[in-house]
Amino acid sequence: MARLPSGTAIELYESLDSTSLEAKRRAERGVAEPRWIVALAQTAGYGRRGRQWEQSIGDFAGTLLFAPEGASDNLGQLSFIVALALAQSLDEYLHEDQIRLKWPNDVMLNGAKCAGILLENLGQYLAIGIGVNLVNAPKGLAYPTTRLLDFIKDVPTPDSFCARLDHHFWALYRIWRQAGFGEIKERWLERAIGIGTEITVRLPNETLSGIFEGLDDSGALILRSDLGKRMITAGEVFFGPQP
């Protein structure tokens, strides 16, 4: 089995229905070690809330499957670690000022989405699904998208990008395990988009507007409005006042 410099196993497929679905199948059978499941093409890729994730040949689609350490109620903080790892990986190709992080789990390049993250708790295991627009930017979505190819000519291959992402993820994961969420939180906030500005947050049963003040110690978004402060653990964020 192929391994990355960290020792993490990597499985590279020409095509899968979904790297996240394959991770679920592996978790059902049991896995002995962390591994990346990477597909050059997906026929049924999906993101948050089951939404279809469009992927073209050359884009990165991968899922990291492993048994995390630490309390299960803190596992949502790993989305911030992955977002930072993605930003640091993209830093190797672009100026870091071009890359910003959008709560809860999007990576933005010059104000447009270029990567998304999906955490799925599989009991003993955690599956972290990641999609990065390296060569293709989907059209017709409710938000702007972009791709790395618009900024550089020599776009990394999915497996080489995985190696960089793996390196940065485990370095940040060790910080989280040793020192807790505090340093991860501060690093994320340094790269966050929208802090101190008016945002709208759409929840399953309501829509809220207010000032994005930051994160609490769990990673929840702090929203201040005329009604006071509210901690939001999940939702869709839109910038500026909404009609």
VOSE-108361 format. One record per residue (C-alpha): residue number from 1; residue in one letter; chain; y negated, x, z negated. Coordinates in steps of 0.1 Angstrom, whole numbers, always signed. Layout:
BEGIN
NUM; a; A; Y; X; Z
...
This chain:
BEGIN
1; m; A; +0; +0; +0
2; a; A; -35; +13; +9
3; r; A; -58; +21; -20
4; l; A; -95; +26; -23
5; p; A; -109; +57; -41
6; s; A; -111; +37; -73
7; g; A; -73; +32; -71
8; t; A; -77; -6; -64
9; a; A; -52; -18; -38
10; i; A; -66; -32; -6
11; e; A; -48; -55; +19
12; l; A; -64; -58; +53
13; y; A; -54; -88; +75
14; e; A; -62; -95; +111
15; s; A; -64; -132; +102
16; l; A; -59; -155; +72
17; d; A; -67; -191; +65
18; s; A; -89; -179; +36
19; t; A; -89; -147; +15
20; s; A; -95; -170; -15
21; l; A; -65; -192; -7
22; e; A; -44; -161; -3
23; a; A; -56; -149; -37
24; k; A; -45; -182; -52
25; r; A; -10; -178; -37
26; r; A; -8; -143; -51
27; a; A; -19; -154; -85
28; e; A; +8; -181; -85
29; r; A; +34; -153; -79
30; g; A; +18; -129; -103
31; v; A; +1; -96; -95
32; a; A; +5; -63; -113
33; e; A; -28; -47; -104
34; p; A; -63; -54; -91
35; r; A; -64; -58; -53
36; w; A; -88; -67; -25
37; i; A; -76; -92; +0
38; v; A; -98; -87; +32
39; a; A; -95; -106; +65
40; l; A; -111; -97; +98
41; a; A; -110; -134; +106
42; q; A; -106; -166; +86
43; t; A; -96; -201; +99
44; a; A; -105; -220; +67
45; g; A; -130; -199; +48
46; y; A; -150; -218; +21
47; g; A; -177; -212; -4
48; r; A; -192; -231; -33
49; r; A; -182; -267; -37
50; g; A; -157; -263; -9
51; r; A; -183; -258; +18
52; q; A; -171; -242; +50
53; w; A; -180; -205; +52
54; e; A; -185; -194; +88
55; q; A; -172; -159; +97
56; s; A; -172; -139; +128
57; i; A; -152; -108; +137
58; g; A; -169; -79; +121
59; d; A; -183; -97; +91
60; f; A; -170; -90; +56
61; a; A; -147; -116; +40
62; g; A; -129; -105; +10
63; t; A; -115; -116; -24
64; l; A; -110; -94; -54
65; l; A; -81; -106; -75
66; f; A; -76; -92; -110
67; a; A; -70; -100; -146
68; p; A; -104; -95; -163
69; e; A; -109; -83; -198
70; g; A; -132; -101; -222
71; a; A; -137; -136; -234
72; s; A; -131; -163; -207
73; d; A; -164; -180; -215
74; n; A; -183; -149; -203
75; l; A; -166; -146; -170
76; g; A; -195; -163; -152
77; q; A; -215; -132; -159
78; l; A; -193; -114; -133
79; s; A; -212; -132; -106
80; f; A; -243; -111; -116
81; i; A; -222; -79; -115
82; v; A; -210; -87; -80
83; a; A; -245; -96; -68
84; l; A; -258; -63; -81
85; a; A; -228; -44; -65
86; l; A; -236; -61; -32
87; a; A; -272; -51; -35
88; q; A; -264; -15; -43
89; s; A; -239; -14; -14
90; l; A; -266; -27; +10
91; d; A; -291; -1; -5
92; e; A; -270; +25; +12
93; y; A; -281; +11; +46
94; l; A; -315; -4; +39
95; h; A; -345; +1; +17
96; e; A; -339; -16; -17
97; d; A; -371; -35; -15
98; q; A; -356; -56; +14
99; i; A; -327; -68; -8
100; r; A; -333; -95; -34
101; l; A; -310; -117; -56
102; k; A; -311; -155; -58
103; w; A; -297; -173; -87
104; p; A; -269; -179; -92
105; n; A; -250; -159; -66
106; d; A; -267; -153; -33
107; v; A; -279; -120; -19
108; m; A; -311; -122; +2
109; l; A; -323; -98; +29
110; n; A; -359; -101; +38
111; g; A; -359; -136; +23
112; a; A; -328; -149; +42
113; k; A; -293; -152; +29
114; c; A; -269; -125; +40
115; a; A; -241; -128; +14
116; g; A; -226; -153; -10
117; i; A; -202; -151; -39
118; l; A; -176; -176; -52
119; l; A; -158; -171; -86
120; e; A; -126; -190; -92
121; n; A; -108; -190; -125
122; l; A; -71; -189; -119
123; g; A; -59; -188; -155
124; q; A; -48; -153; -162
125; y; A; -66; -141; -131
126; l; A; -100; -143; -116
127; a; A; -106; -144; -78
128; i; A; -141; -133; -66
129; g; A; -146; -143; -31
130; i; A; -174; -126; -11
131; g; A; -188; -131; +23
132; v; A; -213; -108; +39
133; n; A; -230; -113; +72
134; l; A; -227; -79; +88
135; v; A; -227; -89; +125
136; n; A; -232; -127; +125
137; a; A; -258; -150; +109
138; p; A; -247; -187; +110
139; k; A; -271; -211; +125
140; g; A; -280; -247; +117
141; l; A; -279; -244; +79
142; a; A; -304; -258; +55
143; y; A; -317; -223; +46
144; p; A; -325; -192; +66
145; t; A; -297; -166; +72
146; t; A; -297; -131; +85
147; r; A; -272; -103; +93
148; l; A; -272; -65; +87
149; l; A; -270; -59; +124
150; d; A; -306; -71; +128
151; f; A; -318; -41; +107
152; i; A; -294; -13; +116
153; k; A; -273; -4; +146
154; d; A; -244; +13; +129
155; v; A; -230; -16; +109
156; p; A; -201; -6; +86
157; t; A; -166; -20; +93
158; p; A; -154; -46; +68
159; d; A; -129; -21; +52
160; s; A; -155; +6; +48
161; f; A; -180; -19; +33
162; c; A; -153; -29; +9
163; a; A; -149; +7; -3
164; r; A; -186; +8; -11
165; l; A; -186; -26; -28
166; d; A; -155; -17; -48
167; h; A; -172; +15; -61
168; h; A; -203; -2; -73
169; f; A; -185; -32; -88
170; w; A; -162; -12; -111
171; a; A; -192; +10; -122
172; l; A; -211; -21; -132
173; y; A; -180; -37; -147
174; r; A; -176; -7; -170
175; i; A; -212; -11; -182
176; w; A; -206; -48; -189
177; r; A; -174; -41; -208
178; q; A; -190; -13; -229
179; a; A; -225; -26; -235
180; g; A; -223; -64; -228
181; f; A; -245; -85; -205
182; g; A; -279; -71; -216
183; e; A; -282; -42; -191
184; i; A; -266; -62; -163
185; k; A; -291; -90; -170
186; e; A; -321; -66; -169
187; r; A; -310; -50; -136
188; w; A; -304; -84; -120
189; l; A; -339; -96; -131
190; e; A; -355; -65; -116
191; r; A; -342; -76; -82
192; a; A; -344; -114; -86
193; i; A; -365; -136; -63
194; g; A; -386; -164; -77
195; i; A; -392; -152; -113
196; g; A; -424; -168; -126
197; t; A; -427; -192; -96
198; e; A; -422; -229; -92
199; i; A; -386; -239; -82
200; t; A; -366; -270; -77
201; v; A; -330; -271; -90
202; r; A; -306; -297; -77
203; l; A; -279; -307; -101
204; p; A; -250; -331; -93
205; n; A; -269; -360; -109
206; e; A; -305; -350; -110
207; t; A; -332; -328; -95
208; l; A; -355; -307; -117
209; s; A; -387; -288; -110
210; g; A; -405; -262; -131
211; i; A; -412; -225; -135
212; f; A; -383; -201; -133
213; e; A; -388; -180; -165
214; g; A; -357; -159; -163
215; l; A; -321; -158; -177
216; d; A; -308; -164; -212
217; d; A; -282; -142; -228
218; s; A; -254; -161; -211
219; g; A; -269; -159; -176
220; a; A; -282; -195; -176
221; l; A; -314; -201; -157
222; i; A; -344; -208; -179
223; l; A; -366; -236; -164
224; r; A; -399; -245; -180
225; s; A; -416; -278; -172
226; d; A; -438; -303; -189
227; l; A; -407; -316; -206
228; g; A; -401; -282; -222
229; k; A; -375; -256; -215
230; r; A; -340; -262; -202
231; m; A; -311; -239; -197
232; i; A; -292; -245; -164
233; t; A; -257; -231; -160
234; a; A; -251; -243; -124
235; g; A; -272; -258; -96
236; e; A; -288; -251; -63
237; v; A; -322; -234; -64
238; f; A; -350; -241; -39
239; f; A; -384; -223; -40
240; g; A; -417; -241; -42
241; p; A; -424; -278; -46
242; q; A; -400; -301; -28
243; p; A; -409; -334; -12
